[in-house]
């Protein structure tokens, strides 16, 4: 086109829905149509952060080829365009509609130039801006996944339109700028205390993988062979960064070697940086060449070996993304969880090779497996490959739970095929799709060539079907053990399991026999006729944790587990047994008080501090959330007494001692003096270091119990005035069980005066089990607020508020269920909020069923 008349899509009525889609959304069919037209995209983006406090300037030149001329396409852009030129001709303001710039294209090469301004965010998405409350310094970092890059620069914001990006950034001359690639030259100093950084072009990447971090960061340099490594942190955390830099560089170097050998492909980018950024919304943002890491992984208090293991896991997971997700991208967001599952699986594989922390599978079963099963019991939980129709629905599917489920299912596939064949398929997948995009079918075809059976049905059953399959054990009069699928939903899958048989109990539970069983996809039970006729005390399906299933033990086996769990020698078998009991609590098959009794009896025998802490945490949750309300305080007192006994026996200064003290701060009731001592920095046990983290934990518990905390809070905040201390103070204030405190917390969440990270802290303090009376008046206010929050604060904040403030702890649970049903039925809210309401309703229904089971158990015991 040469600047003549051209019409816009809404004037021609071409929208398939009959209306223009809302700001911040891209439908899958729109993305497919655009990628069919557009190719060979190149961006040159200049950003100026040195002009104003609340906004930045963007100048972007976008070059692309269009396969068809005399048509209209669009760029995504949520900034404010000041001028737009397409192929040398001005495009009027009418072309900017919502978050889109509609453009007339010609066949062949097109050039678009956009000048505009954008606004910084405080929700951890787009371009997040943080000001240090102590020294006033400003720090910026990007998070563009899944559909946020266009908040900063105009682009084709979809994963299958990869492009090179040449980036120029103007900042304060005391700042560092870190991006996907290396600077093309030293920063150019400009008048007025400014500097211009120019970076070499990126390889072809989708916009959501753009990395940009800027601020007065400090750097610790390293290298691995010819590869440049660097760690960055703000000045307030430099001591912590320098103290642990050696440990982190070791993990990074050994991880790079492990993956390069395993995948038969070296690290694919030109450098490898890790930036510890304030208010990072995820443990890590895994951009090519520049991983942005949550600052909580720079430790300001004493931590256990398990916490260091978690940091290594985050580093290894982010590293695996360099191959799965960055080198090979997704075509659409359906397959994002598949890549996340691969990176989670790779991190678990790498841990014993690249870190000093040993095998990861028992912890994986305890944490990721249990969390995925808990999510999957909700009818609203999506499958691994979800079939997302637009970018709005994608937001509900992202998260570590889906990554854990995908990793468990992929591990199951690897064990079935044999790890050598599975890895051969991974290498083929990377070779076939490097620097391009792929979808589930491509992955299956690559692995299929190493398999002896067709994997199409397996993928349909395990990756495209929601829910978790439940397997139960039955004993027959004949003496045979029968394994069968218990529930009609989800539709039955082909399940293969190893069954472990044990005899004895309490301290003398001995392995006797192992056999395999296969349950077919029609759900028919199959007798384990290759198993012996002897009646064992414990029959434990999936004892190796290799299948992603939920197991139900027969009554005799469950009694044996409850009395002799700590006698199970194998840590993975023990994890499976612990998981079966927790699943039974959530399925209202085991009373919460019975679960707590098992933890009191057997948790102290666990040697791994990560597992130990998790079990004590679950005991507290069982007492406060899933048990009869009137019994919560007696159960918490019993947990506190046992923790005190264990603390008396724990080695001075040990990780066990620290984990037990942390658990004590969560469980203590109001009259327990040990927590009050911890909040005041007093040491009740020899060798226990009562540092800032332990004091804050104790202070939160005291506040939640209604104990006086004003003086303690003022003293702690004075000693810890930074952003972390401020967030913890907000949590403490919101935890107080007084109407005034809850009202102020509610105001802080909705006022817009705080970052989303700060509001998350407030919301975590607001919702406290045991405070039902003071929380009940806020239930109706919650439902009345949802639509306003979406319109005023945007999807990131609205989804966080919808999840965190759902009235789970009230004296009106059934009214809350009815109100939720009404809201869902009316369907006036955006689909994402309706999805959260369905999810939270399912959670509340689960809680009520578990409490009823606990009450029934109590009544049975008193008869």
C-alpha positions in Angstrom: 0.0 0.0 0.0 1.1 3.6 -0.6 -0.8 5.4 2.0 -4.2 5.3 0.3 -7.5 4.3 1.9 -7.5 1.2 4.0 -10.1 -0.2 6.4 -9.7 -1.6 9.9 -11.0 -5.0 10.9 -13.6 -3.8 13.3 -15.1 -1.5 10.6 -15.4 -4.5 8.2 -16.8 -6.9 10.9 -14.3 -9.6 10.4 -13.9 -10.5 14.1 -15.0 -14.1 14.5 -16.6 -13.2 17.8 -18.4 -10.2 16.5 -16.6 -7.9 19.0 -13.1 -6.6 19.6 -11.2 -8.7 22.1 -10.2 -7.0 25.4 -6.9 -5.4 26.1 -4.2 -7.9 27.0 -5.6 -10.9 25.2 -4.6 -12.8 22.0 -6.7 -15.7 20.7 -5.0 -18.8 19.4 -6.7 -18.5 16.0 -5.6 -14.9 15.7 -2.0 -15.9 16.4 -2.2 -18.7 13.8 -3.5 -16.3 11.2 -0.8 -13.8 11.9 2.0 -16.4 11.8 0.7 -17.6 8.4 1.1 -14.1 7.1 4.3 -12.9 8.8 7.9 -14.1 8.7 11.5 -13.0 9.0 10.9 -10.6 11.9 13.7 -8.3 13.2 13.4 -5.8 16.0 15.5 -2.8 16.8 14.3 -1.3 20.1 15.7 1.7 21.9 14.5 2.3 25.5 15.2 5.4 27.6 14.8 4.9 31.3 16.5 8.2 32.3 13.7 10.6 31.4 11.0 10.3 34.1 10.0 8.5 37.3 6.8 6.9 36.2 7.3 6.3 32.4 9.9 5.4 29.9 10.3 6.1 26.2 10.4 3.5 23.5 11.5 3.8 19.9 11.1 0.6 17.8 11.8 -0.3 14.3 10.2 -3.6 13.2 11.0 -5.3 9.9 9.1 -8.3 8.6 8.0 -10.1 5.5 4.4 -10.4 4.6 3.4 -13.3 2.2 0.4 -11.4 1.0 0.0 -7.7 0.2 -2.9 -5.2 0.5 -4.0 -6.7 3.8 -4.0 -5.7 7.4 -2.0 -7.2 10.3 -1.4 -5.9 13.8 1.4 -5.3 16.3 0.7 -5.8 20.0 1.5 -2.7 22.0 0.1 -1.6 25.3 2.1 1.6 25.5 1.0 5.0 24.3 2.1 5.5 20.7 3.1 9.1 19.8 3.9 8.3 16.1 3.5 5.3 13.9 4.9 4.9 10.4 4.4 1.9 8.1 6.5 1.7 5.0 7.4 5.4 5.2 3.8 6.6 5.6 2.2 7.9 8.8 -0.5 5.7 10.3 -3.2 7.7 12.0 -4.4 7.3 15.6 -7.3 5.3 14.4 -4.9 2.4 13.9 -4.3 2.1 17.7 -7.2 0.1 19.1 -6.9 -1.4 22.6 -3.5 -2.9 22.8 -3.0 -3.3 19.1 -1.5 -1.3 16.3 -3.3 -2.2 13.0 -1.0 -1.8 9.9 -1.5 -2.0 6.2 1.1 -4.3 4.7 2.6 -4.9 1.3 3.8 -8.2 -0.1 7.5 -8.7 0.8 9.5 -6.5 3.1 7.6 -4.2 5.5 9.2 -1.6 7.9 7.3 -0.1 10.8 8.6 2.6 13.1 6.8 3.3 16.4 7.7 6.0 19.0 5.8 5.7 22.3 5.8 5.8 26.0 5.2 3.0 28.5 4.6 2.8 32.2 6.5 0.8 34.8 4.7 -1.9 36.7 4.7 -3.0 40.3 3.0 -6.4 39.8 6.0 -8.5 38.7 5.0 -8.5 35.0 6.0 -6.3 32.1 8.8 -4.0 33.2 8.8 -4.1 37.0 10.2 -1.1 38.9 11.4 -1.4 42.5 12.7 1.4 44.7 14.9 0.3 47.6 13.3 1.8 50.8 16.7 2.2 52.5 18.9 3.9 49.9 16.3 5.0 47.3 18.0 3.2 44.4 15.8 2.0 41.6 16.0 -1.5 40.0 14.2 -2.7 36.9 13.5 -6.2 35.5 11.3 -7.7 32.9 8.9 -10.7 33.0 7.2 -11.1 29.7 5.8 -14.6 29.8 3.2 -15.4 28.6 1.9 -12.2 27.0 3.6 -9.1 28.5 6.4 -8.1 26.1 4.1 -5.6 24.3 3.8 -3.7 27.6 7.3 -2.5 26.8 7.8 -2.5 23.1 5.6 -3.1 20.0 5.9 -6.7 18.8 4.2 -9.8 17.5 3.8 -11.1 21.0 3.3 -14.8 20.4 5.8 -17.7 20.8 6.0 -19.0 17.2 7.0 -15.6 15.7 10.7 -15.7 16.6 12.8 -12.7 15.8 16.2 -11.2 16.3 16.3 -8.2 18.7 18.9 -5.4 18.7 18.5 -3.5 22.0 19.7 -0.1 23.0 19.1 1.2 26.5 19.7 4.7 28.0 20.1 4.7 31.8 21.8 6.5 34.7 25.5 6.2 34.1 26.0 4.4 37.4 23.7 1.6 36.4 24.4 -1.8 35.0 22.2 -3.2 32.1 22.0 -7.0 31.6 20.2 -8.5 28.6 20.2 -11.8 26.6 23.4 -11.0 24.8 26.6 -9.1 25.5 27.1 -5.4 25.0 28.4 -4.5 21.5 30.9 -2.0 23.1 31.5 -0.2 26.3 28.6 2.0 27.4 28.6 5.5 25.8 28.7 8.2 28.4 26.3 11.1 27.6 25.7 14.5 29.1 23.5 14.7 32.2 24.8 11.6 33.9 23.4 9.2 31.3 24.9 6.2 29.5 23.8 4.3 26.4 24.2 0.6 26.3 24.0 -1.2 22.9 23.8 -5.0 22.8 24.6 -7.4 20.0 21.5 -8.9 18.3 20.0 -11.9 19.8 19.5 -15.2 18.0 15.9 -15.8 16.9 13.7 -15.6 20.0 10.1 -14.9 20.7 9.3 -11.6 22.5 8.4 -13.3 25.8 12.0 -14.5 26.2 13.5 -10.9 26.1 15.5 -10.3 29.2 16.3 -6.8 30.5 17.6 -6.0 34.0 18.8 -2.5 34.9 19.9 -0.7 38.0 23.0 -0.1 40.2 23.7 -3.9 40.5 27.0 -5.2 41.6 28.7 -8.0 39.7 30.7 -11.1 40.7 32.4 -12.6 37.6 33.3 -16.1 36.7 33.8 -18.4 33.7 33.5 -21.9 32.6 35.9 -22.7 29.8 35.3 -19.9 27.2 31.8 -19.1 28.6 31.4 -15.9 30.6 29.5 -16.4 33.9 28.3 -13.6 36.2 26.2 -13.1 39.3 24.5 -9.8 40.1 22.8 -8.4 43.2 22.0 -5.0 44.6 24.4 -3.5 47.1 22.4 -4.5 50.2 23.0 -8.2 49.3 26.6 -8.1 48.1 28.0 -9.8 51.2 25.5 -12.7 50.8 26.3 -12.9 47.1 30.1 -13.0 47.6 29.8 -15.6 50.4 27.9 -18.0 48.2 29.2 -17.2 44.8 31.7 -20.1 44.8 29.0 -22.6 45.7 26.7 -21.3 42.9 29.4 -21.1 40.3 30.2 -24.8 41.1 26.6 -25.8 40.6 26.4 -23.8 37.3 29.6 -25.3 35.9 28.8 -28.9 36.8 25.3 -28.5 35.6 26.5 -27.1 32.2 28.8 -30.1 31.8 26.1 -32.6 32.8 23.5 -31.2 30.4 26.0 -30.9 27.5 26.9 -34.5 27.9 23.4 -35.8 28.5 21.8 -33.9 25.6 24.8 -34.1 23.3 24.7 -30.4 22.7 26.6 -27.6 24.4 25.0 -24.6 26.1 23.6 -22.7 23.2 24.0 -19.0 24.1 26.9 -16.6 24.2 27.1 -15.9 28.0 25.3 -17.0 31.2 24.2 -14.5 33.8 22.1 -14.8 37.0 20.6 -11.6 38.4 19.1 -11.7 41.9 16.3 -9.2 41.5 14.0 -7.7 44.1 10.3 -8.6 44.0 10.8 -11.3 41.4 7.4 -13.0 40.9 8.8 -16.5 40.4 11.7 -18.4 41.8 13.5 -17.8 38.5 12.7 -16.2 35.2 14.6 -18.4 32.7 15.5 -16.1 29.8 18.3 -17.1 27.4 21.6 -16.0 28.7 20.1 -14.1 31.6 18.2 -15.8 34.4 16.4 -13.5 36.9 16.4 -15.1 40.3 14.2 -14.3 43.4 16.4 -12.5 46.0 15.2 -14.9 48.7 17.8 -17.3 47.4 20.5 -15.0 48.7 20.3 -16.0 52.4 20.3 -13.2 55.0 19.7 -15.7 57.8 21.1 -19.1 58.6 19.5 -21.8 56.3 19.6 -25.5 56.2 21.2 -27.8 53.7 17.7 -28.4 52.3 17.3 -24.7 51.5 20.6 -24.7 49.7 19.5 -27.8 47.8 16.4 -25.9 46.7 18.5 -23.0 45.4 20.6 -25.5 43.4 17.4 -27.0 42.1 16.3 -23.6 40.9 19.6 -23.0 39.1 19.5 -26.4 37.4 15.9 -26.0 36.4 16.6 -22.6 34.9 19.6 -24.1 33.1 17.6 -26.9 31.5 15.3 -24.3 30.1 18.1 -23.1 28.0 17.6 -26.2 25.9 13.9 -27.0 26.5 12.0 -23.8 26.0 14.7 -21.4 24.7 16.7 -23.4 22.1 13.5 -25.2 21.2 10.4 -23.0 21.8 6.7 -23.7 22.0 4.5 -23.1 19.0 1.6 -22.1 21.3 1.2 -22.1 25.1 -0.4 -25.6 25.3 3.1 -27.1 25.4 4.6 -24.8 27.9 3.9 -27.3 30.8 5.6 -30.0 28.7 8.8 -28.0 28.6 8.4 -27.1 32.3 8.1 -30.8 33.1 11.2 -31.6 31.1 13.2 -28.9 32.9 12.0 -30.2 36.3 12.9 -33.7 35.3 16.3 -32.7 34.1 17.0 -30.8 37.3 16.2 -33.9 39.4 18.5 -36.0 37.2 21.3 -33.4 37.4 21.2 -33.0 41.2 23.3 -36.0 42.2 25.8 -35.2 39.5 26.1 -31.4 39.8 25.5 -30.8 43.5 26.6 -32.3 46.8 23.0 -33.0 47.8 22.5 -36.5 46.4 19.4 -38.1 45.0 16.2 -36.0 44.5 13.5 -38.6 43.9 12.2 -39.1 47.5 11.9 -35.4 47.9 10.3 -35.2 44.5 7.6 -37.7 45.6 7.0 -35.8 48.9 6.7 -32.4 47.3 6.0 -32.3 43.6 4.1 -35.5 43.4 1.8 -34.7 46.4 1.2 -31.2 45.2 0.2 -32.4 41.7 -2.1 -35.0 43.1 -3.7 -32.4 45.3 -4.4 -30.1 42.4 -5.5 -33.0 40.2 -8.2 -34.0 42.6 -10.0 -30.7 41.8 -12.3 -31.1 38.8 -11.0 -27.8 37.4 -7.4 -28.9 37.1 -6.2 -28.8 33.5 -4.3 -31.6 31.8 -0.5 -31.2 31.1 -1.3 -30.1 27.5 -4.3 -27.8 28.2 -5.6 -26.7 24.8 -5.5 -23.0 25.9 -7.6 -20.9 23.5 -6.2 -17.5 24.3 -3.5 -15.9 26.4 -5.9 -15.1 29.2 -6.6 -18.7 29.9 -2.9 -19.5 29.8 -2.3 -17.5 33.0 -4.4 -20.1 35.0 -2.3 -23.0 33.7 1.2 -21.7 34.6 2.9 -22.8 37.8 5.1 -25.3 39.6 2.2 -27.8 40.2 1.7 -28.5 36.5 5.5 -28.7 36.0 5.7 -31.3 38.8 2.9 -33.4 37.3 4.4 -33.2 33.8 7.8 -34.2 35.2 6.2 -37.2 37.1 4.5 -38.4 33.9 7.7 -38.0 31.8 9.7 -39.9 34.3 7.1 -42.6 34.1 7.6 -42.6 30.3 11.4 -42.7 30.6 11.3 -45.7 33.0 8.9 -47.5 30.6 11.1 -46.9 27.5 14.4 -47.2 29.3 16.4 -44.1 30.1 18.9 -44.6 27.3 16.1 -44.7 24.7 14.3 -41.7 26.3 17.5 -39.6 26.3 18.1 -40.6 22.7 14.7 -39.2 21.9 15.5 -36.0 23.7 18.6 -35.5 21.7 16.7 -36.2 18.5 14.1 -33.7 19.5 16.7 -31.0 20.1 18.5 -31.7 16.8 15.2 -31.6 14.8 13.9 -28.4 16.3 16.8 -26.3 17.4 16.2 -22.5 17.0 12.7 -23.3 16.0 9.4 -24.2 17.7 7.8 -27.5 18.5 4.6 -29.0 19.9 3.6 -32.2 21.7 3.4 -34.2 18.5 7.0 -33.3 17.6 8.2 -34.4 21.0 6.3 -37.7 20.7 7.6 -38.4 17.2 11.2 -37.8 18.3 10.8 -40.2 21.3 8.7 -42.6 19.3 11.7 -43.6 17.2 13.3 -45.1 20.3 10.2 -46.9 21.5 8.9 -50.3 20.6 5.2 -49.3 21.0 3.0 -46.5 19.7 3.1 -43.6 22.1 0.1 -41.7 20.6 -2.3 -43.4 23.0 0.0 -42.8 26.0 0.2 -39.1 25.2 -3.6 -38.9 25.0 -4.0 -40.7 28.3 -1.3 -39.0 30.4 -0.7 -35.6 28.8 -4.1 -34.6 27.3 -6.4 -36.0 29.9 -6.9 -34.2 33.2 -7.0 -35.8 36.7 -5.1 -38.4 38.6 -5.7 -42.1 38.4 -6.5 -43.8 41.7 -5.3 -47.3 42.3 -6.5 -49.3 45.3 -5.5 -52.6 46.8 -8.0 -55.3 47.8 -7.4 -58.6 49.5 -9.4 -61.6 48.3 -10.4 -64.6 50.4 -8.3 -66.7 48.1 -5.3 -65.0 49.4 -4.5 -63.2 46.2 -4.0 -59.4 46.3 -6.0 -57.5 43.7 -5.0 -54.1 42.4 -7.7 -52.1 40.6 -8.7 -48.7 39.4 -10.9 -47.1 42.1 -12.7 -44.2 40.5 -14.6 -43.9 37.3 -13.1 -40.4 36.7 -10.8 -39.6 35.2 -11.3 -42.1 32.3 -9.1 -45.0 33.2 -5.5 -45.2 32.0 -3.1 -48.0 31.3 -1.2 -48.3 34.6 1.8 -50.4 35.4 3.0 -50.7 38.9 5.6 -52.4 41.1 4.0 -53.7 44.3 6.1 -54.1 47.4 5.1 -56.6 50.1 6.2 -56.3 53.8 5.8 -58.3 56.9 5.9 -57.2 60.6 5.1 -53.8 62.1 6.2 -51.0 64.3 10.0 -51.2 64.4 10.2 -54.5 62.5 8.7 -54.0 59.1 10.7 -56.1 56.6 10.6 -56.3 52.8 9.5 -59.7 51.6 8.5 -59.7 48.0 8.0 -57.5 44.9 5.9 -58.1 41.8 4.5 -56.1 38.9 0.9 -55.6 38.0 -0.8 -54.0 35.0 -4.3 -52.5 35.1 -5.8 -52.0 31.7 -7.3 -48.8 30.3 -10.9 -50.1 30.6 -10.5 -50.0 34.4 -10.8 -53.8 34.8 -9.1 -55.1 37.8 -6.4 -57.6 37.4 -5.4 -60.2 40.0 -1.8 -60.2 40.8 -1.5 -64.0 40.3 2.2 -63.9 40.0 2.2 -62.7 43.7 2.4 -65.2 46.5 -0.7 -66.3 48.4 0.8 -65.4 51.7 -1.1 -62.6 53.5 1.4 -59.7 54.1 1.0 -56.9 56.6 1.7 -54.2 54.0 1.0 -54.3 50.3 2.4 -51.0 48.9 1.6 -50.2 45.2 4.0 -47.9 43.4 6.6 -48.4 46.0 9.3 -47.0 43.7 7.2 -43.8 43.0 7.7 -44.3 39.2 4.0 -44.0 38.3 1.9 -40.9 38.6 -1.0 -42.4 40.5 -2.8 -41.9 43.8 -2.9 -45.1 45.9 -5.4 -46.3 48.4 -4.1 -48.9 50.9 -6.3 -51.7 52.1 -7.3 -51.5 55.8 -4.6 -53.9 57.0 -1.9 -52.2 55.0 -2.9 -48.7 56.2 -2.9 -49.8 59.9 0.6 -51.3 59.4 1.8 -48.0 57.8 0.3 -45.9 60.6 2.0 -48.0 63.3 5.3 -48.8 61.5 5.9 -46.2 58.9 9.4 -45.2 60.2 10.4 -48.9 59.9 10.2 -48.7 56.1 13.9 -48.6 55.2 13.7 -47.3 51.6 13.1 -43.5 51.5 11.1 -43.5 48.3 8.8 -46.3 49.6 8.4 -44.2 52.8 7.5 -41.2 50.7 4.9 -43.1 48.9 3.4 -44.4 52.2 3.4 -40.8 53.6 1.8 -39.6 50.5 -1.0 -42.1 50.6 -1.9 -41.0 54.1 -1.9 -37.3 53.1 -4.1 -38.1 50.1 -6.5 -40.0 52.4 -6.8 -36.8 54.5 -7.6 -34.7 51.5 -10.0 -37.4 50.2 -11.8 -37.4 53.6 -10.8 -41.0 54.1 -8.5 -40.5 57.1 -9.2 -38.2 60.0 -6.9 -35.2 60.3 -6.2 -36.1 64.0 -5.2 -39.6 63.0 -2.7 -38.1 60.5 -1.3 -35.8 63.1 -0.8 -38.8 65.4 1.2 -40.6 62.7 3.4 -37.5 62.2 4.0 -37.3 66.0 5.0 -40.9 66.0 7.1 -41.2 62.9 8.3 -37.8 61.6 11.2 -37.6 64.2 12.8 -40.6 62.5 13.2 -38.8 59.2 16.8 -37.8 58.7 16.3 -35.5 55.7 15.5 -32.0 57.0 13.5 -31.1 54.0 11.2 -34.1 54.5 11.1 -33.4 58.3 10.0 -29.8 57.8 7.4 -30.7 55.3 5.8 -33.4 57.5 5.6 -31.0 60.5 4.1 -28.3 58.3 1.5 -30.8 57.0 0.6 -31.8 60.6 0.0 -28.1 61.4 -2.2 -27.7 58.3 -4.1 -30.9 59.2 -4.8 -29.6 62.7 -5.8 -26.0 61.6 -7.5 -26.6 58.3 -8.7 -30.2 57.7 -9.6 -31.1 61.3 -12.6 -30.4 63.5 -12.3 -26.7 64.5 -12.8 -27.3 68.2 -9.9 -29.8 68.2 -7.4 -27.5 66.5 -5.9 -26.1 69.7 -5.5 -29.4 71.5 -3.8 -30.8 68.3 -1.5 -27.8 68.1 -0.6 -28.2 71.7 0.3 -31.8 71.1 2.4 -30.9 68.1 4.1 -28.1 70.1 4.9 -30.5 73.0 6.4 -33.1 70.7 8.5 -30.4 68.9 9.7 -29.2 72.3 10.8 -32.7 73.2 12.6 -33.1 69.9 14.3 -29.7 70.3 15.6 -30.8 73.7 17.2 -33.8 72.0 18.4 -32.1 68.8 22.2 -31.5 68.4 23.1 -27.9 69.2 23.4 -25.8 66.0 22.2 -28.6 63.7 19.9 -28.3 60.8 17.4 -30.5 62.6 17.3 -28.0 65.5 16.6 -25.1 63.2 13.8 -27.0 61.3 12.2 -28.0 64.6 12.3 -24.4 65.8 10.8 -23.1 62.6 8.0 -25.7 62.9 7.4 -24.6 66.5 6.8 -21.0 65.4 3.9 -22.3 63.1 2.3 -24.6 65.7 2.5 -22.8 69.0 -0.7 -21.7 70.7 -1.0 -18.4 72.5 0.2 -19.5 75.9 3.4 -21.3 74.7 6.3 -19.2 76.0 9.0 -20.6 73.7 7.7 -18.7 70.7 7.6 -15.5 72.8 11.2 -16.0 73.7 12.2 -16.5 70.0 10.4 -13.3 69.0 12.6 -11.5 71.6 15.7 -13.1 70.3 16.2 -15.3 73.4 17.7 -18.7 72.9 15.7 -21.5 74.7 17.9 -24.3 73.4 21.7 -24.4 73.4 23.3 -23.7 70.0 20.1 -22.4 68.4 20.9 -19.1 66.6 17.9 -16.9 66.9 18.4 -14.7 63.8 16.1 -12.3 61.9 14.2 -15.0 60.1 13.4 -17.0 63.2 12.3 -13.8 65.1 10.0 -12.7 62.2 8.4 -16.2 62.1 7.8 -16.1 65.8 6.4 -12.6 65.6 3.9 -13.6 62.9 2.7 -16.4 65.1 2.3 -14.2 68.2 0.4 -11.6 66.2 -2.0 -14.3 64.8 -2.6 -15.5 68.3 -3.6 -12.0 69.4 -0.6 -11.5 71.6 0.7 -7.9 72.0 3.4 -7.3 69.4 3.6 -3.5 68.8 6.9 -3.0 70.7 8.4 -6.2 69.2 7.4 -5.2 65.7 8.8 -1.7 66.0 12.1 -3.1 67.2 12.3 -5.7 64.5 11.5 -3.2 61.7 14.1 -0.8 63.0 16.7 -3.6 62.9 15.4 -4.8 59.4 14.3 -1.6 57.6 14.7 -3.0 54.1 12.0 -4.3 51.7 12.0 -7.8 53.2 11.5 -6.4 56.7 8.7 -4.1 55.4 6.9 -7.0 53.7 7.2 -9.1 56.9 5.9 -6.2 59.0 2.8 -5.9 56.7 2.2 -9.6 57.2 2.4 -9.3 61.0 0.0 -6.4 61.0 -2.5 -8.2 58.8 -2.3 -11.4 60.9 -3.8 -9.7 64.0 -7.3 -11.1 64.8 -8.9 -7.7 65.3 -11.5 -6.1 63.0 -9.4 -2.9 62.7 -6.3 -4.8 61.6 -8.3 -6.8 59.0 -10.0 -3.7 57.7 -6.6 -2.0 57.3 -5.2 -5.0 55.5 -8.2 -5.0 53.1 -7.6 -1.4 52.4 -3.9 -2.0 51.7 -4.7 -4.8 49.2 -7.1 -2.7 47.2 -5.6 0.8 47.5 -2.9 0.4 44.8 -0.3 2.0 47.1 1.7 -1.2 47.4 3.5 -3.5 45.0 2.0 -6.9 44.3 4.8 -8.5 46.4 3.8 -6.3 49.3 0.1 -7.1 48.8 0.8 -10.8 48.7 2.4 -10.4 52.2 -0.7 -8.6 53.4 -3.0 -11.3 52.0 -0.9 -14.1 53.6 -1.4 -12.4 57.0 -5.0 -11.7 56.4 -6.2 -15.3 55.9 -5.6 -17.1 59.2 -7.3 -20.3 60.3 -8.8 -19.9 63.8 -9.9 -16.3 63.0 -13.2 -17.2 61.4 -15.3 -14.8 63.5 -13.4 -11.7 62.4 -13.0 -12.9 58.8 -16.7 -13.7 58.2 -17.8 -10.1 57.5 -15.3 -9.9 54.6 -16.8 -12.9 52.7 -19.5 -10.9 50.9 -17.1 -8.0 50.4 -14.8 -10.4 48.6 -17.4 -11.3 46.0 -18.4 -7.6 45.5 -14.8 -6.7 44.9 -13.7 -9.1 42.2 -15.0 -7.2 39.2 -13.6 -3.9 40.4 -10.2 -5.4 41.0 -10.0 -6.8 37.5 -11.0 -3.5 35.9 -8.8 -1.3 38.2 -5.7 -3.4 38.9 -5.4 -5.8 35.9 -5.3 -9.6 35.6 -2.0 -10.2 37.6 -3.4 -8.5 40.7 -6.9 -9.7 40.2 -6.0 -13.3 40.0 -3.7 -13.0 43.1 -6.5 -11.3 45.1 -9.1 -13.9 43.9 -7.0 -16.8 45.1 -5.5 -15.3 48.3 -8.6 -13.7 49.7 -11.2 -16.3 48.9 -13.2 -16.7 52.2 -11.9 -20.1 53.1 -12.0 -19.5 56.9 -15.4 -18.1 58.0 -18.4 -19.1 60.0 -20.5 -19.2 56.9 -18.9 -21.9 54.7 -22.1 -23.1 53.1 -23.2 -19.6 52.3 -19.8 -19.0 50.7 -20.3 -22.1 48.5 -23.7 -21.0 47.5 -22.5 -17.5 46.7 -19.6 -18.9 44.6 -22.1 -21.1 42.7 -24.2 -18.0 42.0 -21.2 -16.0 40.7 -20.1 -18.8 38.5 -23.6 -19.4 37.1 -24.1 -15.7 36.4 -20.8 -15.7 34.5 -20.4 -11.9 34.6 -16.8 -12.1 35.6 -13.9 -12.7 33.2 -13.3 -16.4 32.5 -10.0 -16.4 34.4 -11.7 -15.2 37.6 -14.5 -17.8 37.1 -11.8 -20.4 36.8 -10.3 -19.3 40.1 -13.7 -19.4 41.8 -14.3 -22.9 40.6 -10.8 -23.9 41.9 -11.3 -22.3 45.3 -14.8 -23.7 45.7 -13.4 -27.2 45.1 -10.8 -26.5 47.8 -13.4 -25.3 50.3 -15.6 -28.3 49.6 -12.6 -30.5 50.2 -11.9 -28.8 53.5 -15.5 -29.3 54.7 -15.5 -33.0 53.8 -12.2 -33.5 55.6 -13.6 -31.8 58.7 -16.7 -33.9 58.6 -14.5 -37.0 58.4 -12.5 -35.8 61.4 -15.7 -35.2 63.4 -17.0 -38.6 62.5 -13.8 -40.2 63.7 -14.1 -38.4 67.0 -17.7 -39.5 67.5 -16.8 -43.1 66.7 -13.9 -43.0 69.2 -16.2 -41.7 72.0 -18.9 -44.4 71.6 
